[in-house]
Amino acid sequence: MTPTTDEPLRSGSSIVANTTAGYHILKIDGYSFTKATPTGDYLKSRPFTLGGHRWFIRYYPNGSTSEFKDYISIFLNLDGIVGNEVKARYQLRLGDKVGQQALTLLEVSTFTSPRGWGYPKFVKREELEKSTHLKGDSFTVRCDIVNRQRVPHRGSDGRGRPSKHLGDLLLAEKGDDVVCDVGSQTFAAHRCVLAARSPVFSAELFGTMKESNTAGVIHVDDMEAQVFKALLYFVYTDSLPKTKNAEDEDEDEEEACLSTC
């Protein structure tokens, strides 16, 4: 008799976020001269690239608004016109040494071309001027960014999917350069697609068997035309064609053929 146990069955899985991380060091030279910048005006850093996007930092020596006139304000912005939103976590802090402080990234922020995120009360000017961060009338700001990589969206209409475009190419019979002869029917196709998707077709078209295929015709024996049509559709689209009244036996036969090609 098999022993029983009261412990529930368990399983586990994980989701790994597709991200890239990096940092940029901005050095503010001539700090005392930048203090002449009016409140609300900023000095712009040179653009830099992290995570596949170009960024720049806005430095407000006298605060971004009158409310923060006693502070230095720092903001992170996307550079140029970006069509899609960029989601990223970031931190701006004084200093440039790795491990100088524990990295505390903010929550995920959505960046668009005109809109930036940052710290209106980055540091009080009085405190900066008394600290060791200000050396020789200069200080540095480190910007850490963890960028979420964009995952292509597969919409219900299939736009943007290579399989959708290849399926359209097959149905339109454009640019075909090989004919598959199956029973009493012929099917136009494309050599490169067939060879890339099936080792059998690759051998027939480009391998040791190509000498017997000088006329650009592939003869397929022992397969019904409708089954081959479904196979060809699968080769191009990674899916079986939809049928209104498909019998279970036919589907089993088609899937068996697909698994062996």
BALOBA-1460 file (C-alpha; in Angstrom, 3 decimals):
// residues 261
<rec num="1" residu="m" x="0.000" y="0.000" z="0.000"/>
<rec num="2" residu="t" x="1.309" y="3.414" z="-0.907"/>
<rec num="3" residu="p" x="1.815" y="5.586" z="2.183"/>
<rec num="4" residu="t" x="-0.229" y="8.768" z="2.338"/>
<rec num="5" residu="t" x="0.766" y="12.184" z="3.600"/>
<rec num="6" residu="d" x="-1.141" y="15.259" z="4.685"/>
<rec num="7" residu="e" x="1.392" y="17.588" z="3.079"/>
<rec num="8" residu="p" x="-0.076" y="19.443" z="0.066"/>
<rec num="9" residu="l" x="1.561" y="19.187" z="-3.311"/>
<rec num="10" residu="r" x="3.753" y="22.167" z="-4.091"/>
<rec num="11" residu="s" x="5.154" y="23.731" z="-7.217"/>
<rec num="12" residu="g" x="7.182" y="26.828" z="-7.948"/>
<rec num="13" residu="s" x="7.875" y="29.245" z="-10.744"/>
<rec num="14" residu="s" x="9.547" y="32.603" z="-11.235"/>
<rec num="15" residu="i" x="9.170" y="35.705" z="-13.339"/>
<rec num="16" residu="v" x="12.434" y="37.425" z="-14.223"/>
<rec num="17" residu="a" x="12.132" y="41.076" z="-15.199"/>
<rec num="18" residu="n" x="14.020" y="42.054" z="-18.325"/>
<rec num="19" residu="t" x="16.012" y="45.073" z="-17.129"/>
<rec num="20" residu="t" x="19.297" y="46.863" z="-17.671"/>
<rec num="21" residu="a" x="21.121" y="48.895" z="-15.046"/>
<rec num="22" residu="g" x="23.808" y="51.559" z="-15.195"/>
<rec num="23" residu="y" x="24.896" y="54.882" z="-13.782"/>
<rec num="24" residu="h" x="26.147" y="58.253" z="-14.966"/>
<rec num="25" residu="i" x="28.393" y="60.711" z="-13.136"/>
<rec num="26" residu="l" x="27.660" y="64.414" z="-13.518"/>
<rec num="27" residu="k" x="30.308" y="66.846" z="-12.286"/>
<rec num="28" residu="i" x="29.294" y="70.417" z="-11.452"/>
<rec num="29" residu="d" x="32.352" y="72.648" z="-11.871"/>
<rec num="30" residu="g" x="32.304" y="76.291" z="-10.828"/>
<rec num="31" residu="y" x="29.460" y="75.820" z="-8.369"/>
<rec num="32" residu="s" x="29.715" y="79.367" z="-7.023"/>
<rec num="33" residu="f" x="29.151" y="80.791" z="-10.520"/>
<rec num="34" residu="t" x="26.073" y="78.619" z="-11.109"/>
<rec num="35" residu="k" x="24.410" y="80.217" z="-8.069"/>
<rec num="36" residu="a" x="23.705" y="83.266" z="-10.242"/>
<rec num="37" residu="t" x="21.111" y="81.213" z="-12.154"/>
<rec num="38" residu="p" x="17.587" y="82.469" z="-11.313"/>
<rec num="39" residu="t" x="15.130" y="80.251" z="-9.473"/>
<rec num="40" residu="g" x="13.223" y="78.115" z="-11.962"/>
<rec num="41" residu="d" x="16.033" y="78.150" z="-14.540"/>
<rec num="42" residu="y" x="18.274" y="75.156" z="-15.021"/>
<rec num="43" residu="l" x="21.563" y="74.082" z="-16.520"/>
<rec num="44" residu="k" x="21.428" y="71.034" z="-18.763"/>
<rec num="45" residu="s" x="23.971" y="68.218" z="-18.755"/>
<rec num="46" residu="r" x="25.282" y="66.634" z="-21.900"/>
<rec num="47" residu="p" x="23.147" y="63.700" z="-23.095"/>
<rec num="48" residu="f" x="24.204" y="60.209" z="-22.059"/>
<rec num="49" residu="t" x="22.939" y="56.747" z="-22.971"/>
<rec num="50" residu="l" x="21.800" y="54.103" z="-20.493"/>
<rec num="51" residu="g" x="19.487" y="51.153" z="-21.073"/>
<rec num="52" residu="g" x="19.089" y="51.895" z="-24.760"/>
<rec num="53" residu="h" x="17.791" y="55.429" z="-24.148"/>
<rec num="54" residu="r" x="19.369" y="58.880" z="-24.158"/>
<rec num="55" residu="w" x="18.984" y="60.962" z="-21.012"/>
<rec num="56" residu="f" x="20.048" y="64.310" z="-19.601"/>
<rec num="57" residu="i" x="20.005" y="65.869" z="-16.142"/>
<rec num="58" residu="r" x="18.504" y="69.254" z="-15.286"/>
<rec num="59" residu="y" x="20.371" y="71.112" z="-12.534"/>
<rec num="60" residu="y" x="18.541" y="73.962" z="-10.799"/>
<rec num="61" residu="p" x="21.113" y="75.800" z="-8.612"/>
<rec num="62" residu="n" x="18.388" y="77.846" z="-6.887"/>
<rec num="63" residu="g" x="15.501" y="75.416" z="-6.928"/>
<rec num="64" residu="s" x="12.940" y="74.495" z="-9.560"/>
<rec num="65" residu="t" x="10.299" y="76.827" z="-8.071"/>
<rec num="66" residu="s" x="10.165" y="79.585" z="-5.455"/>
<rec num="67" residu="e" x="8.999" y="76.993" z="-2.941"/>
<rec num="68" residu="f" x="12.401" y="75.323" z="-3.178"/>
<rec num="69" residu="k" x="14.566" y="78.426" z="-3.609"/>
<rec num="70" residu="d" x="16.876" y="77.394" z="-0.739"/>
<rec num="71" residu="y" x="17.559" y="74.025" z="-2.326"/>
<rec num="72" residu="i" x="19.321" y="72.560" z="-5.335"/>
<rec num="73" residu="s" x="16.828" y="70.712" z="-7.529"/>
<rec num="74" residu="i" x="17.867" y="67.818" z="-9.793"/>
<rec num="75" residu="f" x="15.710" y="66.115" z="-12.420"/>
<rec num="76" residu="l" x="16.231" y="63.262" z="-14.886"/>
<rec num="77" residu="n" x="14.777" y="63.611" z="-18.396"/>
<rec num="78" residu="l" x="14.674" y="61.701" z="-21.661"/>
<rec num="79" residu="d" x="16.622" y="63.424" z="-24.418"/>
<rec num="80" residu="g" x="14.859" y="64.159" z="-27.688"/>
<rec num="81" residu="i" x="11.434" y="63.047" z="-28.829"/>
<rec num="82" residu="v" x="10.571" y="59.509" z="-27.735"/>
<rec num="83" residu="g" x="7.447" y="57.937" z="-29.198"/>
<rec num="84" residu="n" x="6.854" y="55.380" z="-26.444"/>
<rec num="85" residu="e" x="6.819" y="55.741" z="-22.691"/>
<rec num="86" residu="v" x="9.917" y="54.531" z="-20.871"/>
<rec num="87" residu="k" x="9.497" y="52.893" z="-17.478"/>
<rec num="88" residu="a" x="12.514" y="53.053" z="-15.186"/>
<rec num="89" residu="r" x="13.618" y="53.236" z="-11.576"/>
<rec num="90" residu="y" x="16.256" y="55.791" z="-10.698"/>
<rec num="91" residu="q" x="18.213" y="57.471" z="-7.939"/>
<rec num="92" residu="l" x="20.121" y="60.750" z="-7.902"/>
<rec num="93" residu="r" x="22.630" y="61.293" z="-5.093"/>
<rec num="94" residu="l" x="25.758" y="63.176" z="-4.159"/>
<rec num="95" residu="g" x="29.083" y="61.453" z="-4.748"/>
<rec num="96" residu="d" x="30.576" y="59.280" z="-7.436"/>
<rec num="97" residu="k" x="32.000" y="56.223" z="-5.680"/>
<rec num="98" residu="v" x="30.414" y="52.792" z="-6.060"/>
<rec num="99" residu="g" x="29.286" y="51.536" z="-2.681"/>
<rec num="100" residu="q" x="29.527" y="54.966" z="-1.091"/>
<rec num="101" residu="q" x="25.877" y="54.720" z="-0.078"/>
<rec num="102" residu="a" x="23.256" y="52.009" z="-0.185"/>
<rec num="103" residu="l" x="21.365" y="52.247" z="-3.455"/>
<rec num="104" residu="t" x="17.713" y="53.099" z="-2.826"/>
<rec num="105" residu="l" x="15.861" y="53.265" z="-6.103"/>
<rec num="106" residu="l" x="12.509" y="54.986" z="-6.296"/>
<rec num="107" residu="e" x="9.380" y="53.237" z="-7.532"/>
<rec num="108" residu="v" x="8.991" y="52.708" z="-11.266"/>
<rec num="109" residu="s" x="8.412" y="56.036" z="-12.991"/>
<rec num="110" residu="t" x="7.023" y="56.627" z="-16.467"/>
<rec num="111" residu="f" x="9.187" y="58.966" z="-18.519"/>
<rec num="112" residu="t" x="7.955" y="60.803" z="-21.594"/>
<rec num="113" residu="s" x="9.816" y="63.316" z="-23.747"/>
<rec num="114" residu="p" x="8.703" y="66.540" z="-22.023"/>
<rec num="115" residu="r" x="8.260" y="65.125" z="-18.534"/>
<rec num="116" residu="g" x="11.087" y="64.355" z="-16.119"/>
<rec num="117" residu="w" x="11.351" y="62.995" z="-12.592"/>
<rec num="118" residu="g" x="13.654" y="63.973" z="-9.790"/>
<rec num="119" residu="y" x="14.207" y="65.761" z="-6.505"/>
<rec num="120" residu="p" x="13.023" y="69.363" z="-6.023"/>
<rec num="121" residu="k" x="14.726" y="69.279" z="-2.587"/>
<rec num="122" residu="f" x="17.857" y="67.404" z="-3.656"/>
<rec num="123" residu="v" x="20.079" y="69.143" z="-1.099"/>
<rec num="124" residu="k" x="19.929" y="72.416" z="0.753"/>
<rec num="125" residu="r" x="22.584" y="74.780" z="-0.572"/>
<rec num="126" residu="e" x="23.720" y="75.693" z="2.922"/>
<rec num="127" residu="e" x="24.225" y="72.041" z="3.793"/>
<rec num="128" residu="l" x="26.123" y="71.323" z="0.570"/>
<rec num="129" residu="e" x="28.486" y="74.231" z="1.175"/>
<rec num="130" residu="k" x="29.319" y="72.898" z="4.639"/>
<rec num="131" residu="s" x="29.766" y="69.284" z="3.497"/>
<rec num="132" residu="t" x="32.782" y="67.401" z="2.195"/>
<rec num="133" residu="h" x="30.991" y="66.832" z="-1.122"/>
<rec num="134" residu="l" x="31.898" y="70.349" z="-2.246"/>
<rec num="135" residu="k" x="35.593" y="70.333" z="-3.118"/>
<rec num="136" residu="g" x="37.421" y="73.038" z="-5.065"/>
<rec num="137" residu="d" x="34.117" y="74.695" z="-5.996"/>
<rec num="138" residu="s" x="32.803" y="71.503" z="-7.575"/>
<rec num="139" residu="f" x="30.686" y="68.479" z="-6.624"/>
<rec num="140" residu="t" x="29.429" y="65.373" z="-8.343"/>
<rec num="141" residu="v" x="26.002" y="63.795" z="-8.747"/>
<rec num="142" residu="r" x="25.585" y="60.112" z="-9.458"/>
<rec num="143" residu="c" x="22.511" y="59.001" z="-11.412"/>
<rec num="144" residu="d" x="21.552" y="55.312" z="-11.243"/>
<rec num="145" residu="i" x="18.956" y="53.976" z="-13.666"/>
<rec num="146" residu="v" x="17.321" y="50.552" z="-13.875"/>
<rec num="147" residu="n" x="15.422" y="50.448" z="-17.106"/>
<rec num="148" residu="r" x="12.671" y="47.969" z="-17.903"/>
<rec num="149" residu="q" x="13.193" y="46.617" z="-21.395"/>
<rec num="150" residu="r" x="10.230" y="46.877" z="-23.692"/>
<rec num="151" residu="v" x="8.591" y="43.513" z="-24.468"/>
<rec num="152" residu="p" x="6.914" y="43.376" z="-27.890"/>
<rec num="153" residu="h" x="3.146" y="43.185" z="-27.540"/>
<rec num="154" residu="r" x="1.346" y="40.538" z="-29.531"/>
<rec num="155" residu="g" x="-1.996" y="42.164" z="-30.232"/>
<rec num="156" residu="s" x="-5.102" y="40.258" z="-31.141"/>
<rec num="157" residu="d" x="-4.815" y="41.437" z="-34.731"/>
<rec num="158" residu="g" x="-1.270" y="40.063" z="-35.015"/>
<rec num="159" residu="r" x="0.261" y="43.293" z="-36.295"/>
<rec num="160" residu="g" x="4.028" y="43.368" z="-35.939"/>
<rec num="161" residu="r" x="4.375" y="39.565" z="-35.736"/>
<rec num="162" residu="p" x="6.719" y="38.013" z="-38.324"/>
<rec num="163" residu="s" x="4.480" y="34.932" z="-38.507"/>
<rec num="164" residu="k" x="1.540" y="37.141" z="-39.524"/>
<rec num="165" residu="h" x="3.537" y="38.712" z="-42.350"/>
<rec num="166" residu="l" x="4.853" y="35.343" z="-43.534"/>
<rec num="167" residu="g" x="1.324" y="33.966" z="-43.518"/>
<rec num="168" residu="d" x="0.176" y="36.865" z="-45.670"/>
<rec num="169" residu="l" x="3.097" y="36.218" z="-48.010"/>
<rec num="170" residu="l" x="2.090" y="32.574" z="-48.367"/>
<rec num="171" residu="l" x="-1.548" y="33.374" z="-49.085"/>
<rec num="172" residu="a" x="-0.669" y="36.110" z="-51.589"/>
<rec num="173" residu="e" x="1.837" y="33.834" z="-53.397"/>
<rec num="174" residu="k" x="4.207" y="36.767" z="-53.885"/>
<rec num="175" residu="g" x="7.853" y="36.109" z="-54.652"/>
<rec num="176" residu="d" x="7.441" y="32.336" z="-54.623"/>
<rec num="177" residu="d" x="10.345" y="30.432" z="-56.166"/>
<rec num="178" residu="v" x="9.455" y="26.790" z="-55.599"/>
<rec num="179" residu="v" x="6.401" y="24.616" z="-56.212"/>
<rec num="180" residu="c" x="5.314" y="21.694" z="-54.051"/>
<rec num="181" residu="d" x="3.546" y="18.980" z="-56.070"/>
<rec num="182" residu="v" x="1.200" y="16.997" z="-53.826"/>
<rec num="183" residu="g" x="-1.130" y="14.537" z="-55.499"/>
<rec num="184" residu="s" x="-3.116" y="16.468" z="-58.091"/>
<rec num="185" residu="q" x="-2.476" y="19.872" z="-56.515"/>
<rec num="186" residu="t" x="0.448" y="22.292" z="-56.435"/>
<rec num="187" residu="f" x="1.387" y="24.836" z="-53.761"/>
<rec num="188" residu="a" x="3.639" y="27.843" z="-54.307"/>
<rec num="189" residu="a" x="6.215" y="28.524" z="-51.584"/>
<rec num="190" residu="h" x="9.558" y="30.179" z="-50.822"/>
<rec num="191" residu="r" x="12.804" y="28.212" z="-50.661"/>
<rec num="192" residu="c" x="14.365" y="30.178" z="-47.803"/>
<rec num="193" residu="v" x="11.307" y="29.851" z="-45.572"/>
<rec num="194" residu="l" x="10.971" y="26.117" z="-46.161"/>
<rec num="195" residu="a" x="14.685" y="25.477" z="-45.634"/>
<rec num="196" residu="a" x="14.821" y="27.560" z="-42.464"/>
<rec num="197" residu="r" x="11.813" y="25.836" z="-40.923"/>
<rec num="198" residu="s" x="12.329" y="22.215" z="-41.924"/>
<rec num="199" residu="p" x="15.521" y="20.101" z="-42.193"/>
<rec num="200" residu="v" x="13.728" y="17.866" z="-44.709"/>
<rec num="201" residu="f" x="13.014" y="20.794" z="-47.022"/>
<rec num="202" residu="s" x="16.515" y="22.162" z="-46.408"/>
<rec num="203" residu="a" x="18.075" y="18.894" z="-47.617"/>
<rec num="204" residu="e" x="15.737" y="18.816" z="-50.584"/>
<rec num="205" residu="l" x="16.493" y="22.394" z="-51.628"/>
<rec num="206" residu="f" x="20.083" y="23.051" z="-50.562"/>
<rec num="207" residu="g" x="21.578" y="19.761" z="-49.363"/>
<rec num="208" residu="t" x="22.687" y="16.548" z="-51.000"/>
<rec num="209" residu="m" x="19.251" y="16.059" z="-52.561"/>
<rec num="210" residu="k" x="19.252" y="19.347" z="-54.462"/>
<rec num="211" residu="e" x="20.552" y="17.741" z="-57.678"/>
<rec num="212" residu="s" x="17.166" y="16.066" z="-58.141"/>
<rec num="213" residu="n" x="15.376" y="19.402" z="-57.791"/>
<rec num="214" residu="t" x="16.697" y="21.389" z="-60.721"/>
<rec num="215" residu="a" x="13.242" y="22.355" z="-61.996"/>
<rec num="216" residu="g" x="12.178" y="24.078" z="-58.777"/>
<rec num="217" residu="v" x="9.537" y="21.455" z="-58.019"/>
<rec num="218" residu="i" x="9.314" y="19.389" z="-54.833"/>
<rec num="219" residu="h" x="7.348" y="16.171" z="-55.230"/>
<rec num="220" residu="v" x="5.622" y="15.107" z="-52.031"/>
<rec num="221" residu="d" x="4.354" y="11.505" z="-51.920"/>
<rec num="222" residu="d" x="2.230" y="9.652" z="-49.360"/>
<rec num="223" residu="m" x="0.426" y="12.766" z="-48.119"/>
<rec num="224" residu="e" x="-2.975" y="14.195" z="-48.890"/>
<rec num="225" residu="a" x="-3.093" y="17.664" z="-50.383"/>
<rec num="226" residu="q" x="-5.188" y="19.136" z="-47.564"/>
<rec num="227" residu="v" x="-2.822" y="17.748" z="-44.944"/>
<rec num="228" residu="f" x="0.166" y="19.254" z="-46.773"/>
<rec num="229" residu="k" x="-1.667" y="22.574" z="-47.047"/>
<rec num="230" residu="a" x="-2.039" y="22.618" z="-43.263"/>
<rec num="231" residu="l" x="1.629" y="21.671" z="-42.884"/>
<rec num="232" residu="l" x="2.693" y="24.506" z="-45.167"/>
<rec num="233" residu="y" x="0.547" y="26.955" z="-43.220"/>
<rec num="234" residu="f" x="2.176" y="25.804" z="-39.984"/>
<rec num="235" residu="v" x="5.667" y="26.212" z="-41.461"/>
<rec num="236" residu="y" x="4.908" y="29.860" z="-42.219"/>
<rec num="237" residu="t" x="2.834" y="30.849" z="-39.172"/>
<rec num="238" residu="d" x="3.529" y="28.411" z="-36.294"/>
<rec num="239" residu="s" x="-0.186" y="27.678" z="-36.111"/>
<rec num="240" residu="l" x="-2.729" y="25.402" z="-37.749"/>
<rec num="241" residu="p" x="-5.341" y="26.889" z="-40.079"/>
<rec num="242" residu="k" x="-8.814" y="27.281" z="-38.631"/>
<rec num="243" residu="t" x="-11.423" y="24.985" z="-40.134"/>
<rec num="244" residu="k" x="-15.170" y="25.116" z="-39.621"/>
<rec num="245" residu="n" x="-15.855" y="21.368" z="-39.382"/>
<rec num="246" residu="a" x="-12.540" y="19.682" z="-38.745"/>
<rec num="247" residu="e" x="-12.730" y="16.046" z="-37.714"/>
<rec num="248" residu="d" x="-10.603" y="14.918" z="-34.776"/>
<rec num="249" residu="e" x="-8.964" y="12.258" z="-36.924"/>
<rec num="250" residu="d" x="-7.842" y="14.819" z="-39.488"/>
<rec num="251" residu="e" x="-6.351" y="17.042" z="-36.800"/>
<rec num="252" residu="d" x="-4.434" y="14.112" z="-35.318"/>
<rec num="253" residu="e" x="-3.062" y="13.241" z="-38.766"/>
<rec num="254" residu="e" x="-2.008" y="16.830" z="-39.461"/>
<rec num="255" residu="e" x="-0.251" y="17.168" z="-36.097"/>
<rec num="256" residu="a" x="1.533" y="13.853" z="-36.618"/>
<rec num="257" residu="c" x="2.836" y="15.049" z="-39.978"/>
<rec num="258" residu="l" x="3.969" y="18.381" z="-38.515"/>
<rec num="259" residu="s" x="5.934" y="16.697" z="-35.747"/>
<rec num="260" residu="t" x="7.938" y="14.601" z="-38.214"/>
<rec num="261" residu="c" x="8.849" y="17.363" z="-40.700"/>
